[in-house]
Amino acid sequence: MAPTSLYSRLKSYYTGAKEPVKPPLTTSAAVGLLVVYTLVYVLPFYISKTTRPSPQLSRDAPSVIKGRITSVTTSCIICSVATFVILCSIVDNGTPMQAIHNMGWFPVGVEESAKAVALTAVLFLGPLFEAGVVEGNWRNWIRMRGLDATISGWIGYRNLVAGPITEEILFRSTSVPLLLLSNTPNSTIIFLTPIVFGLAHAHHFYEFRITHPHTPVSGALLRSAFQLTYTTLFGSYATFLYLRTGSLLAVILVHAFCNWMGLPRFWGRVTSGSDDIIAPDLGGGKRNDNERKAGNGKLGVAWSVAYYALLVLGFVGWNKLLWTLTESGSALAAF
């Protein structure tokens, strides 16, 4: 190693070129920390009987949800402190304010958050039409009716509040700054962290098999693969937003919005009731059950045509507005 270093110094001296500055953290080390953070987040679920599911105890049981929220909150505090210390200690001239900025805490980014949610709403133009107009929920949305009922229950609170906050803290706020510190390319960050984010949901396969033992393994695997794909795609989008806006609040709100909407309908006719053609926790979103009206009322084909037209229009609009609505002076990376 010494001769190579000497050669590099001599070359720099005679050519005038500066030696490349080594990042204070390697990409491998940053990814290793991300994996450790993920284990710190997930493994405690299976240590305590309170948070470990069983054939008699679903992951949706209030006692399990409360225990897991306590667990992930503790995990997020530990990982946040670890990242904060790393950013302040091994970075030249690193300051607490710079660390807080890289972790997305300040500036809060209220304007960036509003733009990010608006951008995501454009992408969900078709599903918003189905849920708001076809199912007739737009009046409830304007009056914020049903919001209290949704988040006052433990399942709604987990899906729309605790889940988005803790997952974005772990997979964006504490992880992305470490990869930036290692000079990892933006494209790698955008596509690497979501893979870990998606794999962090792989334990749902185990839990689903425990609570649904009669479901064929192939069906459970297909369900988990579908969920892994969806969460990985969302993770890429959330990481992109985080890098572009530098706002933790923005990705938390977008995460909550996407959880509320669920996966868009990509096939089938629009009906006057929610038919959950994929699965209740994937296709129909995680809105209040009162919003997802039961029924299988048949509607004219024009409603379905309008839905799919808006679905395509929403994607086109989202693609055109992507860079404009994510531009921010607090961005963590240049593209």
Residue pairs with C-beta under 8 A, 6 or more apart in sequence:
8 19
9 19
11 17
12 18
12 19
23 181
23 182
23 183
24 90
24 91
24 92
24 181
24 182
25 86
25 90
25 178
25 181
25 182
26 182
27 179
27 182
27 183
27 184
27 188
29 182
30 175
30 178
30 179
30 181
30 182
30 184
31 179
31 192
31 196
33 82
33 175
33 178
34 175
34 178
34 179
34 193
34 196
35 196
37 75
37 79
37 82
37 170
37 174
37 175
38 170
38 196
38 199
38 200
40 75
40 78
40 79
41 72
41 75
41 76
41 79
41 166
41 170
41 200
42 200
42 203
44 51
44 71
44 74
44 75
45 51
45 52
45 68
45 71
45 203
46 52
48 67
48 71
50 63
50 64
50 67
51 64
51 67
51 68
51 71
53 59
53 64
53 207
53 210
53 211
54 210
55 210
55 211
55 213
57 63
57 64
58 64
58 211
59 65
59 68
59 207
59 211
60 154
60 155
62 154
65 154
65 155
65 157
65 158
66 154
68 158
69 157
69 158
69 162
69 166
72 162
72 166
72 170
73 162
73 166
75 166
75 170
76 166
76 169
76 170
76 174
79 169
79 170
79 174
80 103
80 169
80 173
80 174
82 174
83 99
83 103
83 173
83 174
83 175
83 177
83 178
84 96
84 99
84 100
84 103
86 178
86 181
87 94
87 98
87 99
87 102
87 103
87 177
87 181
88 94
88 95
88 96
88 99
90 181
91 98
91 99
91 181
97 106
99 177
100 106
101 107
101 246
101 330
101 332
102 177
102 180
102 332
103 173
103 174
103 177
103 248
104 172
104 173
104 242
104 246
104 247
104 248
104 249
104 251
104 332
105 173
105 248
107 246
107 247
107 330
108 247
108 249
109 245
109 246
109 247
109 248
109 249
109 250
109 328
109 330
110 249
112 245
112 246
112 247
112 249
112 250
112 326
112 328
112 330
113 245
113 247
113 249
113 250
113 253
115 245
115 250
115 325
115 326
116 241
116 245
116 247
116 250
116 251
116 253
116 254
116 325
116 326
117 250
117 253
117 254
117 257
118 325
119 318
119 321
119 322
119 325
119 326
120 254
120 257
120 258
120 318
121 128
121 257
122 314
122 317
122 318
122 321
123 314
123 315
123 317
123 318
124 257
124 258
124 261
124 264
124 314
125 310
125 311
125 313
125 314
125 317
126 264
126 265
126 307
126 308
126 310
126 311
126 312
126 313
126 314
127 261
127 262
127 264
127 265
127 285
127 311
128 261
129 306
129 307
129 310
130 265
130 270
130 307
131 137
131 261
131 285
131 287
131 291
132 138
132 141
134 270
134 271
134 272
134 299
134 303
134 307
135 272
135 273
135 274
135 291
135 292
135 293
136 293
137 291
139 145
140 146
140 291
146 287
146 288
146 290
146 291
147 288
149 156
149 288
149 290
150 156
150 160
150 287
150 288
151 157
151 160
151 161
155 286
156 286
156 288
159 259
159 260
159 286
160 256
160 259
160 260
160 286
161 256
163 255
163 259
164 252
164 253
164 255
164 256
164 259
165 252
167 197
167 255
168 238
168 242
168 248
168 251
168 252
168 255
169 248
171 193
171 194
171 196
171 197
171 200
171 235
171 238
171 239
172 193
172 238
172 239
172 242
172 248
172 251
173 248
175 193
175 196
176 189
176 193
176 239
176 242
176 243
176 332
177 332
179 188
179 189
179 192
179 193
180 189
180 332
180 333
184 192
186 243
186 333
186 335
189 239
189 243
189 333
190 236
190 239
190 240
190 243
191 236
193 235
193 239
194 231
194 232
194 233
194 234
194 235
194 236
194 238
194 239
195 232
195 235
197 231
197 232
197 235
198 228
198 229
198 231
198 232
198 235
199 228
201 227
201 228
201 231
202 224
202 228
204 224
204 227
205 220
205 221
205 223
205 224
208 215
208 220
208 223
208 224
209 215
209 217
209 220
212 220
223 279
223 282
226 278
226 282
227 282
230 263
230 282
234 255
234 258
237 254
238 251
238 254
238 255
240 326
241 250
241 251
241 254
241 326
242 248
242 250
242 251
242 332
243 331
243 332
243 333
243 335
244 326
244 327
244 328
244 331
244 333
244 335
245 251
245 326
245 328
245 330
245 331
246 328
246 330
246 331
246 332
247 328
247 330
259 285
259 286
260 285
260 286
260 287
261 285
261 287
262 281
262 282
262 283
262 284
262 285
262 286
262 287
263 278
263 282
263 283
263 285
264 311
265 277
265 283
265 307
265 311
267 277
268 275
268 277
269 298
269 299
269 301
269 303
269 304
270 299
270 303
270 304
270 307
271 295
271 296
271 297
271 298
271 299
272 293
272 295
272 296
272 297
272 298
272 299
273 292
273 293
273 294
273 295
273 296
273 297
274 284
274 292
274 293
274 294
275 296
276 283
276 284
277 283
278 284
284 292
285 292
